[in-house]
Amino acid sequence: MKIADNHVVSLNYTLTDNDGEVIDQSQDGSFVYLHGANNIISGLEKELTGRAVGDQLQVKVPPAEGYGDRDEALVEEVPRDMFPADQEITPGMMFHAQGPNGEMITVTVLGAGDSTVKIDANHALAGVELNFDVEVMEVREAEQVEIEHGHVHGPGGHDH
């Protein structure tokens, strides 16, 4: 069976940056997703279409097909009182915030002063070329309820 929309796919992968640093990896087919439901980045999904169990491939995904280019407009100073008053705010901390359209976003603290905090709302991998070493472990047709929900369900059914 070949990978196509509305198929559940199980992968092993290692993700590295251009310096060879491992960013993420999965083993034993533990990464499972619904193909065609925007559950993974578009550049990887495109390259997996038509592949079958046992296929191994290396995929280089440019930022535009991954987490996007960095947008310096997403780096800004915000009032310190937007953060918990009793918490020390240090560079590298991450917080959930509400985006301009009401969506939940993650921001990373770049620096903190007495009255302002400099944050970056870019995805941590924005602007990074992604290198995947992938092995297709399993492919099956999705169940109708998985297609309706837009994601894979765990063994025994609904697990969220």
C-alpha positions in Angstrom: 0.0 0.0 0.0 1.3 3.4 -0.9 1.0 6.5 1.2 -1.8 8.8 0.1 -4.4 11.1 1.6 -6.5 9.5 4.3 -3.9 6.9 5.2 -2.3 6.4 8.6 1.5 6.4 8.4 4.0 5.2 11.0 7.6 6.5 10.6 11.0 6.3 12.1 12.9 9.5 11.5 15.8 11.6 12.6 15.6 15.4 12.1 18.8 17.4 11.9 19.8 21.0 11.0 22.4 21.8 8.4 25.2 21.5 11.0 24.2 17.9 11.6 22.7 18.6 15.1 19.9 16.3 16.0 16.7 18.3 16.6 14.3 15.4 17.1 13.9 11.7 16.3 11.5 8.8 16.7 12.1 5.1 16.8 10.1 1.9 16.7 7.4 3.5 14.4 6.3 5.7 17.3 5.6 8.7 15.1 2.1 8.2 13.5 0.1 10.7 11.6 -2.9 11.0 9.2 -1.6 11.8 5.7 -3.3 14.7 3.9 -4.7 16.3 7.1 -1.9 18.9 7.7 -0.6 16.9 10.7 3.0 17.3 9.5 5.0 20.0 7.7 4.1 20.2 4.0 7.6 19.6 2.7 7.9 16.2 4.4 4.3 15.2 3.6 4.8 16.0 -0.1 7.9 13.8 -0.3 6.2 10.9 1.5 3.3 10.7 -0.9 3.5 7.5 -3.0 6.0 5.8 -0.7 5.5 2.4 0.8 6.5 0.3 3.9 10.3 -0.2 4.0 11.1 2.9 1.9 13.9 4.9 3.3 14.6 8.5 2.2 16.4 11.6 3.0 14.4 14.8 2.6 15.7 18.4 2.8 12.8 20.8 3.6 13.3 24.5 3.0 11.8 26.9 5.6 8.9 27.8 3.3 7.8 24.2 3.4 8.6 23.7 7.1 8.0 26.3 9.8 8.3 29.4 7.6 10.9 32.1 7.4 11.8 34.2 10.4 9.7 37.3 10.7 11.5 40.1 12.7 8.1 41.7 13.2 7.3 38.9 15.6 10.1 40.1 17.9 8.8 42.8 20.2 9.0 44.4 23.6 5.9 43.9 25.8 5.0 45.2 29.2 6.4 43.2 32.1 3.0 43.2 33.7 1.8 40.7 31.0 3.8 38.0 32.9 3.2 36.6 36.4 4.4 39.2 39.0 5.9 36.6 41.3 8.0 34.8 38.6 11.5 35.7 37.6 11.6 36.1 33.8 14.8 35.0 32.1 16.0 34.5 28.5 15.0 31.2 27.0 11.8 30.8 29.0 8.7 30.0 26.9 5.1 31.1 27.5 1.8 30.5 25.8 0.0 33.7 24.7 -3.0 34.7 22.6 -2.1 35.7 19.1 -3.6 38.6 17.2 -6.4 36.3 15.8 -7.2 34.7 19.1 -5.1 31.6 18.4 -2.7 30.2 21.0 1.0 30.9 20.3 4.2 30.2 22.0 6.7 33.0 22.7 10.3 32.8 23.8 11.8 35.4 26.1 14.9 37.0 24.6 15.5 39.4 27.5 13.7 41.0 30.5 14.0 44.4 32.2 12.1 46.0 35.0 9.3 47.3 32.9 9.4 45.3 29.6 10.2 41.8 28.3 11.6 41.2 24.8 9.8 38.2 23.2 10.0 36.3 20.0 6.8 34.7 18.6 8.6 33.0 15.7 8.5 29.2 15.8 11.8 27.9 17.2 12.5 26.3 13.8 11.5 29.2 11.6 14.2 30.0 9.1 15.8 26.6 9.6 16.4 24.2 6.7 15.3 20.7 8.0 16.9 17.5 7.1 14.9 14.3 7.6 16.2 10.7 7.4 13.0 8.7 7.3 11.9 5.1 7.1 8.3 4.2 6.4 7.3 1.5 9.0 3.5 1.0 8.4 0.8 2.3 6.2 -2.9 1.6 6.6 -6.2 3.1 5.5 -7.6 5.5 8.0 -10.8 4.7 9.8 -13.7 7.0 8.9 -13.7 8.5 12.4 -10.0 9.4 12.1 -10.7 11.1 8.8 -13.6 13.0 10.3 -11.5 14.1 13.3 -8.5 14.9 11.2 -6.0 12.8 13.2 -5.1 9.3 14.2 -6.7 7.6 17.1 -4.7 5.3 19.4 -5.1 1.6 19.9 -8.7 0.9 21.0 -10.1 4.1 19.5 -10.4 7.7 20.7 -7.5 8.7 23.1 -7.9 12.4 23.4 
